[in-house]
Amino acid sequence: MQKSTAAEFKKALSKATNISIVTHWSPDGDAMGSSLGLYHYLKAKGKNVKVIVPNDYPNFLYWLPGNASVLNHQKNRKKVDDFVMKSDIVFTLDFNSFKRIEELGKVVENSPAIKILIDHHQQPDDYAALNFHDVNACSTCELVYEFIALMKDTKLVDKKIATCLYTGILTDTGSFRFPATTAKTHKIVAELIDRGADNSEIYNAIHDDNTVGRLKLLGYCLSEKMVVMEDIKTAYITLSEKEQDEFFYQKGDTEGVVNYPLSIKGIKFSAFFAERDGIIKTSFRSQGKFDVNLFARKHFSGGGHKNAAGGKSDESMAKAIENFLKVLPLYKKELSNNS
């Protein structure tokens, strides 16, 4: 997918007054960081802007500048629907299919607004009139910074914008350890620090604000629920809704759990299955060449990146695991040859 030009974006923005910024279901650090970073930029350009989320997100992101202005579609359905329908532009950030925003997808699809995609996930749907898409970007926050640079507006990047964008880059790169982290990423991060992002303070706000329940839940996952299959270089963890509630689960408490099994020597594929509200949410991570985006798309109605993807199952936990274990041997050779 070819990126739209600066002239095309400037023309659209020059005619726009009301702008919606929409991100994906169960927003993470990159979703909220990119959305709020773009929000502050567009506000500085004199636009009437709303950040809209399909549902709630972890409270360890509530400190982000602009958080109080975010509209939750589940809690403010009429207000959200009315604003989206009167918007001149709808930016869709960190997702590329209306399926990723559930019921809000129909509202965005039916809005007469120009749709602009800013995203780094693979295989985007063809709905956007303009796009700023790059699967090689480490995060959507990286792309938002590049978008601002394309507009020749980096002078507008203040502490609020820098803080939001740094947060998304930090979280989506696994604190700069994932393969998509490049020299360009570090150059952008350096610029964001120069513009006011406090790297130490942001890291602490994200990672050092745990509840006792969250830490105990992590311990339970690793000590009691992790299954290691050394012959297939795979490990997986399951967690029922009842088990989560026993540890006083709060949204975001299982964030990052799927990454831990990859620290086991020899493990190349990690899967996490969590039950919530009758749905089994799946998260997949890999090291090397094994493509979890393709795996998620083929078997769990999902997608994402080569080494990080997710999906879901409408069946029971037992059935979801049964299906997972049924298809896993098909990838034994690929995982064994993975490097």
Secondary structure, DSSP 4 states (H G I P E B T S, - for coil): -PPPPHHHHHHHHHT-SEEEEEE-SS--HHHHHHHHHHHHHHHHTT-EEEEEESS---GGGTTSTTGGGPEETTTSHHHHHHHHHH-SEEEEES--SGGGGTTHHHHHHH--SEEEEEE--SS--S--SEEEE-TTSS-HHHHHHHHHHHTT-GGG--HHHHHHHHHHHHHHTTTTTSTT--HHHHHHHHHHHHTT--HHHHHHHHHS---HHHHHHHHHIIIIIEEEEGGGTEEEEEE-HHHHHHTT--TTTTTTGGGGGGGSTT--EEEEEEEETTEEEEEEEESTT--HHHHHHHHSS-EE-SSEEEEEESS-HHHHHHHHHHHGGGGHHHHHT--
